[in-house]
Amino acid sequence: MPVKANQPALLEAIQTWFEQPLALRGLDKRTTQQPNKANGRLEVRTLEATTELNGYLDWPALAQVLRLERRWTKLKTGQTFTQIRYAVTNLPPALADAPQLLKLWRGHWVIESPLHGSRDVLFGEDRSRLSAPRSARVFAVLRNAALSVLKLFHPGSLTAARDYCAAQPLYACGLLYRSVSDWFT
């Protein structure tokens, strides 16, 4: 489970441990690296896992704490960027070593990105202030429906399709009519 700013005490404890000089950390640290070259960039992911915080952190079923550093270089410009993420897992090292944890973490985003990423990028879902559970679910369904219609009738740029439909509401209504009538023919 990713650890973000909405868990400030947990995040701070994990960051503090991983930022200590290596000599001050304990002996339990497993590391793996995965280089990748694609989309005009060279990327290296480094995952570190430890069980040293298990007795210290008050987190249910904690088995390992993770730090993922993603460093990538744009090959055209030579610019280098770094992103660091933290996570906790209930999988002990015997069931999931560092390479397996990295594979699981990447697999999570393979699923997460297409489903949530499109809705967030196109419709600003993460900025939504809906708090009632039902309204949040209803709007998620509506966003999914809009995304499906856009993908069906506008192959290519979803952003351009969304912008066009926003500027042409009658056209957008026509797409909805087409997609519903297609279900029954």
N, C-alpha and C positions, 0 to 999 in steps of 0.2 A: 504494500500500500504506500503510495507516495506521501511524503511528509512535506507539507507546505506551510505558509505563514499563518494559516488558520489554527495551527497547533504550535504556538510560539515557544513554549517551554520545551517540548519535544524536539523541535527544530534546532533550538539553541544548544541543547545538550549534545545532539548528534554532530552539529557543526563544530562545536568546541572540541570534541574528541578527535575528529578527523583533521582539524587544523593544528593539533599538537605536533611538535617535532617527533619524528619516528622513534627516537630513543625514549620518549616519555610514554609512548603507547605500550600496551602489553604485547604479548607474543601472538595473539590470535588475530591475524589479518590475512585474508586471502584476496588475491588480485588476479584479474584477467584483462587482456586488451583485445580489441577488435578493430583493425583498420578497415576502411572502406573507401573506395574511390568511385564516385558517381555524381551525376548532375553538376559537373564542373567544379567539384570540390573534393578535397581529401579530408576524410574524417577519421578520427581515432576515438573510440569509446574505451574508457578505463573504469572498470567496476571494482570497488573494494568492498569486502564484506567482513563483518566481525561479530563475535558473540560477547565481546567484553562489556557491552552496555546492558546485557540482559538482566543482571541483578540490580542495576542502578535505575533503569527507566521503569516507570510504572505504566506498562502498556500490556494489555491482555495478550497472552499466547505469543509473546515476543520470542523469536528464536535467533534472528540475525538483524543487524542494522547495515544498510547499504549506502554507498556514495557512488554516484555515476558522474564521471567527468566526460563531457563531450567537447572535443576540441576539433574545429574544422577550419580549413584554409581554402579560400576561394582561389582557384588556380589561375584565373585571369588577372586578378589584382594582387594576389599574395596576402590579402588581409586575413588575419587569424582571429577567430572568435572562440570563446570558452563558455560553456554552460555547465553548472553543477546542480545536480538534483540528489535528493536523499529519499530513502524509503525504509520501511520496516517490513519484515515478513515473519510468518509463523513456520516457515520451512527451515528445519535445522540443517547444518552443513552435511550431515549424512544423506539427506534427501536431495539437497540442492547445493552444489558447489558454486564457485564464482562464475564459471562459464555457463552453467545451467541457469543461474539467476539472471545473467545478462540476456540470455536467449528469452527467458520468460518476460523480462522487462520490455525487451524490443517487441515481443509478440503481443503484449498488452497494447502498445501504441499502434500496432498494425490494425488492431480491431478498433481501438478508440478513435484514431484520427479520422477515418472515413465517416464514421457515424456521427461523432460529435463535432469534429473539426469543420465540416461543411456547414453545419447549422450555426456554429459559432461565428465563422468567418462571414457567411452570407447574411445571417440574421441577428448577429450580436447576442446570441443566447446567454453568454456568460455575464453580460451587462444587464440582463433582464432583472427587474425588481419584483417579479411575481413571487409572492410568498405562500399563497394558498396552494396546498398540494394539488388539488384538482385543476386549478387554472394553469399551473405549471405543466401538468400532464397534457391538458387540452392544447396548449400552445405548442408543446413538443410534437404532438400529433399533427397539428396544422403546419408546422415547419417541415415535418417529414413529408407531408402531402405536397406542399409547395415545391420542395426539393425534387420529389419524384416527378412531378409534372414538368419542371424545368429540364430535368435530365432526359425525359421522354421526348419532348418537343424541341429542345434546343441543345443538340450535341455541341460540345465545345465549351466556351467560357460560361460558367454558371453566373459569374458576377455580371457579365454583359447581359445575360438573359434576365436576371433579376432587375437590373437597372432599366432595361427596356420595358419590362412588365410594370414596373413602378411608374414609369412615365406614360404608359399606355394602358390604363385600367380596363378599357373595353376589350383590348386584345387579351389581357390576362384572364378576364371573365370568359372569353371565347375558348381559351385553352382549357379552363376548368370544364366548360360544357363539352368540349371535344373529348377530354379524358373520361368524363363520366359516361357520355353516350357510347364511347368505345367499349366500356365494360359490358354493355347490354347487346352489342352486335356481334 
